[in-house]
Amino acid sequence: MKYVKIFLALVILVVMFIFGINNAQTVQVIFFSYHSPPLPLFLILLFSFALGFVMAALVCAIRFGQLHRQIAQLRRELKAKENRPSE
């Protein structure tokens, strides 16, 4: 399984390299009044992908924190019910 992961990582790296070579023309991003310096298209796409990855990780981390707090609350409730004398 280790070799399959290494092989897939190398294939993805080669595909990204070929994509980068084929998309080397420079573009300028205009967002409202901001004009970016001319950058290769591949770098802009890579930056956009990385930004999306970071934002998705942030959303997952927030959700993970919410679930962790909910688990802690449910454990406290369960412990309180177990410690309560039965009637």
JOLINSUL-V127796 format. One record per helix or strand of 2 or more residues. SS is the DSSP state (helix for helix, strand for strand). FROM is the first residue (numbers start at 1). TO is the last residue. Records with the same first field share a line. If there is no record, write none. Layout:
SS = FROM-TO  FROM-TO
This chain:
helix = 2-22  41-83
strand = 26-27  30-31  34-35  39-40
